Structures are given as structure tokens and as C-alpha cells.
Amino acid sequence: METFNEIINSDKPVLIDFYATWCGPCKTMHPIIENIGHEVQGKARVLKIDVDKNPSLAARYQIQAVPTLLIFKKGNVVWKHPGGLDKQSLLNTLLSHTAI
């Protein structure tokens, strides 16, 4: 099984949804995140990380609200967005990092 660091250090962008099970907006984002994951298969990766189960990771990336969306490329955060986002905007943002 790959480690978190191995995943985010990939040449392909990685979208990470920092969420909590008790968070209403996170539940709204869930189907959007899953749908994007299917659409970008092979071009990018999509992960969901529960902040309550991974508090040290949430602290490391200064996640202060959920949902917070991050895109990593080669180990670096290249985009960060606290709060939800519509599918097309999120998909366009993620795909814009596949060509860089």
C-alpha cells in the first residue's frame, strides 16, 4: 500500500478532500469528489481524508475548516480551497494542473 507521501509526490496531480463525517457541506461534496475521481482516472488521483481520523495530517496542512480541498503536484500544494466548490470549477482546476 502506498504511503501518503508517495501519493502526493507523484508527477500526476492529487486532489485531496479533507472532510469530516459530521460536516453537512462535506456530505454535499462527496458525490462530486467521487464523480471527479472517476472522470480523471489516469490523469490525476483523488483522495478523501477524514480530519478526525488524521488530525496530524490536518494540522500539517493547516486545515481549519472542512471541507478543504488541496491539489498536490510533486509533493507541493499547488492549490488550496476552503469550502465546497461546484463540480465543473473543481474539475477544471484539477485538470489545469495535469498539463503543468
N, C-alpha and C positions, 0 to 999 in steps of 0.2 A: 504494500500500500504506500502510495506517495505521501510525503510529508507536506505540510502547508508551505514550507519554504521552497521545496522542489516545484510545487504547483505554481507559485507566484513568480518564480524565476524563469518561467517559460518564455520563449520568443512570442508565443501567442498571448494576446491579452486575456486577462482573467477578471471577470465581473464577480464581485463578492457582495452579497446582500447580508449585511449584519442586521439581524432581526431578533425579536423576542416572541414567544408563543402567546403572550398575553396582549400583544400590541395589535390594535384594530387595523391601522394603516398597513402593518406588515402582512396581515391576512389578505388585504386587498391586493398587495403587490405579489403575493405568492403565485397566482396563476400567470401573471405577466412574466415573472422571473423564469418559471418553468417553460413557458412558451418560447421565450428568447433562447433558453438553453437548447431547445430542440432546433431552432432556426439557425443558430451559429455553430452547430456541431462541425468540428473540423477546422473552423476558423478562429474560434475563441472558446474559453471554458467559463462555466457559470457555477458558482458555489454559494451555498447558504450557510451562514454561521450564526448559531444561537448565542447571543451575548451572555445569557445566564449560564450556559454550559462552558463558555470560553471567555471568562472575564479578563484574563491576562492578554488575550489577543485583542479584545475590545479596547483595553487600556493602551496597548501598544500603538494602536492606530487612532487613539483619541476619539472613540465613538461615544458621543454624548447624547445622541438621540437615535431612536430606531423608528423606521428603517433608515440606515445609512448605506449608500451604495458606493463602492470603490472599484476602480479599474486599475489593475496592476499590469505592468509590462516590464519584463526583465527584472523583476524584484522591486520596482519603483511604483509608487502610487502616481498615476498619471491623471487621475480624475477622481473627485470625491463630491458626493451629493447627499446631504442630509434630507430625509423625507422621501416621499413617493415621487414617481415620475410616470408619465404615460408610456405605453409600450413603444410607440414609434420613436419618440425622443431618445429613450434609453437604447433602443436597438441601433439607431443612427450613431449615437455617441460611441457605443461599443465597436461598431463596425469601422468607425473613423480611425480607430487605433489598430486595426488589422493591417492597414497599408503602411503604417509608420515604421 
